[in-house]
Amino acid sequence: MATEAEPEPCKLSELLDRGWRILEEVEGSSQPTGAREVQDEVKRGLGMLEQATRMVTQLQLFSSNEDLDEISSADIRYLLLPALLGALTLKQVDLSHRLQHLEAARSYFLDFLKRCHDYKVSSFNLPGKEEALQEENEVVRTARAGVPPNLTAMAMQRQAKIERYKQRKELENRLSGLKASVKSGTAEEEQVREFYLLHLQHWVCVALEEVESIDQELPMVKAREMMKGAEPPRPQRPTRPPMKPFILTRDAVQAKYVVV
């Protein structure tokens, strides 16, 4: 874990790298996620990734009107920001804000998945809001009535998870072969581009799994509150909103204030 004396990054690339590294450190830490030091790092990492997101929006790096091939190899990694924010948001352990954290993380992951779907990063179906709502209502109904779950649907979900797991492992193996040269700065531009495209594809698998998991947990959180005799809290706007829509053009006046 980082020390308080460590200087805060200010460049866009440093903010992304450090926020990403904090996520990896939290996931690999031997300390409990709820430990104060770990939660302090989670908060710190979220702040860095949020700042990086604001910079990307200010610089107008991306647009829904462009193709993936039009994004420079240096910029493509910033498409990962919403996914990293979603993953780090879920590392927060304050149960009194669990609903808010789940909804914020879901917004981040859906934002990431929509961008990857629009850019055709990989082939997948976007999670549907209507299906998620129907599933949520069904879980609440069965939880209250004691009805057994749909075993066929569970089997299909399990098979989808197995397929995503296989895909993730394949992507991780390919990433491990490129990581050393990319991190050392000796990789060619094509290798750097491939490295971050593989990361995007890997995070698509992660995001799909996380959204599915969140959609299963959300109704249970609400059902638990209902069983306690309290109305579920109204959905709150996430304190860390997902990345705003990108615009095609770059503003040179804004860009000169940020060094990537």
C-alpha positions in Angstrom: 0.0 0.0 0.0 1.1 3.6 -0.7 2.3 5.9 2.1 0.8 9.3 2.8 4.1 10.9 1.9 3.8 9.7 -1.7 3.2 12.7 -4.0 -0.1 12.8 -5.8 0.1 12.4 -9.5 -1.0 15.3 -11.8 -0.6 14.0 -15.3 -3.5 12.1 -16.9 -1.3 9.0 -17.6 -0.1 9.0 -14.0 -3.6 9.3 -12.6 -4.8 6.3 -14.6 -1.7 4.2 -13.8 -1.7 5.0 -10.1 -5.5 4.5 -9.7 -5.2 1.2 -11.6 -2.3 0.1 -9.5 -4.2 0.9 -6.3 -7.0 -1.4 -7.5 -4.6 -4.2 -8.2 -2.9 -3.7 -4.8 -6.3 -3.8 -3.0 -7.2 -7.0 -4.8 -3.9 -8.6 -4.0 -3.6 -7.3 -0.4 -3.4 -9.8 2.4 -5.2 -7.3 4.6 -9.0 -7.4 4.9 -10.8 -5.2 2.5 -12.5 -3.5 5.4 -9.2 -2.5 7.0 -8.9 1.3 7.5 -5.7 1.5 5.5 -7.2 -0.4 2.6 -10.3 1.7 2.6 -8.2 4.9 2.6 -6.4 3.6 -0.5 -9.7 2.8 -2.1 -10.9 6.3 -1.5 -7.5 7.7 -2.8 -7.7 5.5 -5.9 -11.3 6.6 -6.7 -10.2 10.3 -6.4 -7.4 9.7 -8.9 -9.6 7.9 -11.4 -12.3 10.6 -11.0 -9.8 13.3 -11.7 -8.6 11.4 -14.8 -12.1 11.1 -16.0 -12.7 14.8 -15.7 -9.5 15.4 -17.7 -10.6 13.0 -20.4 -13.9 14.8 -20.6 -12.2 18.2 -20.7 -9.8 17.1 -23.4 -12.7 15.5 -25.4 -10.6 12.5 -26.4 -13.4 10.3 -27.7 -16.6 10.5 -29.7 -19.4 8.1 -30.5 -19.0 9.3 -34.1 -15.6 7.7 -34.5 -14.4 4.2 -35.0 -12.0 2.3 -32.7 -9.3 2.5 -35.4 -9.4 6.3 -35.2 -8.4 6.3 -31.5 -4.7 6.7 -31.1 -2.8 3.9 -29.4 -1.8 6.4 -26.6 -5.4 7.3 -25.8 -7.2 3.9 -26.1 -6.4 2.9 -22.5 -8.5 5.7 -21.2 -11.6 3.8 -22.3 -10.9 1.6 -19.2 -11.6 4.4 -16.7 -15.3 3.6 -16.1 -14.5 -0.1 -15.6 -11.8 0.7 -13.1 -14.0 3.1 -11.3 -16.8 0.5 -11.1 -14.4 -2.2 -9.7 -12.9 0.2 -7.1 -16.4 1.5 -6.1 -17.3 -2.1 -5.2 -14.3 -2.3 -2.8 -16.1 0.1 -0.5 -17.5 -1.8 2.5 -19.8 0.7 4.3 -23.0 -1.3 4.5 -25.1 1.8 5.2 -24.2 3.0 1.7 -24.2 -0.4 0.0 -27.2 0.4 -2.2 -25.6 3.6 -3.4 -22.3 1.8 -4.1 -24.0 -0.9 -6.1 -25.9 1.6 -8.2 -22.9 3.7 -8.8 -20.8 0.7 -9.8 -23.5 -0.5 -12.1 -23.6 2.9 -13.8 -19.9 2.8 -14.4 -19.8 -0.7 -15.8 -22.8 0.0 -18.1 -21.1 3.1 -19.3 -18.0 1.1 -20.0 -19.9 -1.7 -21.7 -21.9 0.7 -23.9 -18.7 2.4 -25.1 -17.0 -0.9 -25.9 -20.2 -2.1 -27.6 -20.3 1.1 -29.7 -16.6 0.8 -30.6 -17.1 -3.0 -31.4 -14.2 -3.9 -29.0 -15.7 -7.4 -28.8 -18.9 -9.2 -29.5 -21.4 -9.2 -26.6 -24.9 -8.3 -25.7 -25.5 -5.3 -23.5 -27.4 -6.0 -20.2 -31.0 -4.9 -20.7 -32.6 -2.6 -18.2 -36.0 -4.1 -18.6 -34.7 -7.6 -18.1 -32.8 -6.5 -15.0 -35.9 -4.8 -13.6 -38.0 -7.9 -14.3 -35.3 -10.1 -12.6 -35.2 -7.8 -9.6 -39.0 -7.9 -9.2 -38.9 -11.7 -9.5 -36.2 -12.1 -6.9 -38.1 -9.8 -4.5 -41.4 -11.8 -5.2 -39.8 -15.2 -4.7 -37.9 -14.0 -1.6 -41.1 -12.9 0.0 -43.2 -15.9 -1.1 -40.6 -18.6 -0.6 -40.8 -19.7 -4.2 -37.8 -21.7 -5.5 -35.6 -20.0 -8.1 -35.8 -20.8 -11.8 -33.3 -23.7 -12.2 -33.2 -23.4 -16.0 -32.2 -19.7 -15.8 -29.6 -20.5 -13.2 -28.1 -23.2 -15.4 -27.9 -20.8 -18.4 -26.2 -18.2 -16.2 -23.7 -20.7 -14.9 -22.8 -21.8 -18.5 -22.4 -18.2 -19.5 -20.0 -17.7 -16.5 -18.0 -20.7 -17.6 -17.6 -19.3 -21.1 -16.6 -15.9 -19.8 -14.1 -17.5 -17.4 -12.4 -19.4 -20.3 -12.3 -16.2 -22.3 -10.8 -14.3 -19.4 -8.1 -16.9 -18.9 -7.2 -16.8 -22.6 -7.0 -13.0 -22.5 -4.9 -13.0 -19.4 -2.4 -15.4 -21.0 -2.1 -13.2 -24.0 -1.7 -10.1 -21.8 1.1 -11.7 -19.7 3.1 -12.2 -22.9 3.0 -8.5 -23.7 3.1 -6.9 -20.2 6.9 -6.9 -19.7 7.7 -5.1 -23.0 4.8 -2.6 -22.7 5.7 -1.7 -19.1 9.4 -1.4 -19.9 8.7 0.9 -22.8 10.3 -1.4 -25.4 7.1 -2.5 -27.1 6.2 -1.3 -30.6 3.2 0.8 -31.1 1.2 -2.1 -32.5 2.0 -4.2 -29.4 1.0 -1.3 -27.1 -2.3 -1.0 -28.9 -2.9 -4.8 -28.8 -2.1 -4.8 -25.1 -4.8 -2.2 -24.2 -7.3 -3.7 -26.6 -6.9 -7.0 -24.8 -7.4 -5.2 -21.5 -10.6 -3.7 -22.9 -11.8 -7.2 -23.9 -10.8 -8.6 -20.5 -12.7 -5.9 -18.7 -15.8 -6.5 -20.8 -15.9 -10.0 -19.3 -15.3 -8.6 -15.9 -18.0 -5.9 -16.3 -20.6 -8.3 -17.6 -20.0 -10.6 -14.5 -20.1 -7.6 -12.1 -23.4 -6.3 -13.6 -24.9 -9.7 -13.3 -23.7 -10.0 -9.7 -25.0 -6.5 -8.9 -28.4 -7.3 -10.4 -28.6 -10.3 -8.2 -27.6 -8.4 -5.0 -29.7 -5.3 -5.5 -33.1 -6.9 -5.1 -31.8 -8.9 -2.1 -30.7 -5.7 -0.4 -34.1 -4.1 -1.1 -35.9 -7.3 0.0 -33.9 -7.3 3.2 -34.9 -3.8 4.0 -38.6 -4.6 3.2 -38.4 -7.6 5.6 -37.1 -5.2 8.3 -40.3 -3.2 7.9 -38.6 -0.3 6.2 -39.3 1.1 2.8 -36.3 0.7 0.5 -34.4 4.0 0.0 -35.1 5.9 -3.1 -32.3 5.5 -5.7 -29.8 8.2 -5.2 -27.7 9.8 -7.9 -24.2 8.3 -7.6 -21.8 10.6 -5.9 -19.3 9.6 -8.5 -21.2 9.9 -11.8 -20.1 7.9 -14.9 -18.1 9.5 -17.6 -19.9 12.2 -19.6 -20.4 11.6 -23.3 -17.2 12.4 -25.3 -17.0 14.9 -28.0 -15.0 14.5 -31.2 -13.0 17.6 -31.4 -10.1 18.5 -29.0 -9.9 22.0 -27.5 -6.3 23.1 -27.8 -6.8 25.8 -25.1 -7.9 23.1 -22.6 -5.4 20.5 -23.8 -2.4 22.6 -23.0 -3.1 22.4 -19.3 -2.9 18.6 -19.2 0.2 16.6 -20.1 -0.5 13.0 -21.0 
